[in-house]
Amino acid sequence: MPAGTGTWKALPGSVTFRRDLAAGGFGLDSDLRMTLTTAQFGAGPFPDSRQNILYNGKIYRIVSVDSAPGGHQITINANDASQNA
């Protein structure tokens, strides 16, 4: 497990998530979306794009990490690591 090796406390979101990035139909698809508090990472490091994480026995690759206003939470968007490997 990357960044702060160990177990994270997370609030999983939708299984499949899509965020449109442009009017042309381009978007970001995610197989897993989860929210974590930043306090559990202390001074860091936080999870980073392209790292692998293990969730419910399946390996996912982080696509993006977004910070919530105030910096108390982050949202991870990740895809099944066996896809497009």
PLY file of the C-alpha trace (Angstrom):
ply
format ascii 1.0
element vertex 85
property float x
property float y
property float z
element edge 84
property int vertex1
property int vertex2
end_header
0.00 0.00 0.00
1.44 3.41 -0.90
1.56 6.64 1.09
1.36 5.98 4.77
1.64 2.21 4.34
-1.12 0.45 6.23
-4.87 0.57 6.41
-6.82 3.71 5.60
-10.25 4.60 6.92
-12.29 5.51 3.87
-15.85 6.27 2.87
-16.34 4.50 -0.48
-18.53 6.19 -3.04
-19.99 5.06 -6.33
-18.63 1.96 -8.02
-18.46 3.72 -11.40
-18.09 7.48 -11.62
-17.80 9.79 -14.61
-16.74 13.43 -14.58
-17.00 15.33 -17.87
-13.86 17.37 -18.45
-14.82 19.21 -21.63
-17.76 19.99 -23.88
-16.36 17.60 -26.50
-17.39 14.57 -24.48
-14.04 13.83 -22.89
-14.28 12.65 -19.33
-12.68 10.88 -16.43
-14.11 7.44 -15.67
-13.40 5.78 -12.33
-14.13 2.26 -11.11
-13.77 3.35 -7.49
-14.25 6.66 -5.73
-13.54 7.10 -2.01
-13.18 9.92 0.49
-10.54 9.93 3.24
-9.69 12.37 6.02
-6.27 13.96 5.70
-5.65 13.70 9.47
-4.85 9.98 9.15
-1.80 10.82 6.99
-0.28 13.29 9.44
2.24 15.49 7.64
2.09 13.17 4.62
2.74 11.83 2.19
-0.78 11.66 0.78
-1.81 9.09 -1.85
-0.70 10.10 -5.33
-1.83 9.45 -8.90
-0.62 6.22 -10.51
-0.08 4.45 -7.18
-1.83 1.14 -6.57
-4.18 0.55 -3.65
-5.86 -2.61 -2.41
-9.61 -2.38 -1.73
-11.82 -5.39 -0.96
-9.22 -7.80 -2.32
-8.86 -5.98 -5.66
-5.99 -3.77 -6.83
-6.86 -0.31 -8.16
-4.62 2.35 -9.70
-5.21 5.91 -8.50
-6.23 8.22 -11.36
-6.62 11.44 -9.38
-6.58 12.80 -5.84
-8.73 15.88 -5.19
-8.67 18.00 -2.03
-11.89 19.25 -0.47
-12.17 22.91 0.55
-10.44 23.39 3.88
-8.05 20.51 3.22
-9.61 18.12 5.74
-10.59 15.48 3.18
-9.33 14.06 -0.09
-11.24 12.13 -2.73
-9.50 9.34 -4.63
-10.64 8.26 -8.08
-9.17 4.91 -9.10
-9.48 2.30 -11.83
-9.11 -1.46 -11.85
-5.33 -1.98 -12.17
-5.81 -5.01 -14.43
-7.47 -2.83 -17.09
-5.20 -1.02 -19.56
-2.12 -2.21 -17.71
0 1
1 2
2 3
3 4
4 5
5 6
6 7
7 8
8 9
9 10
10 11
11 12
12 13
13 14
14 15
15 16
16 17
17 18
18 19
19 20
20 21
21 22
22 23
23 24
24 25
25 26
26 27
27 28
28 29
29 30
30 31
31 32
32 33
33 34
34 35
35 36
36 37
37 38
38 39
39 40
40 41
41 42
42 43
43 44
44 45
45 46
46 47
47 48
48 49
49 50
50 51
51 52
52 53
53 54
54 55
55 56
56 57
57 58
58 59
59 60
60 61
61 62
62 63
63 64
64 65
65 66
66 67
67 68
68 69
69 70
70 71
71 72
72 73
73 74
74 75
75 76
76 77
77 78
78 79
79 80
80 81
81 82
82 83
83 84
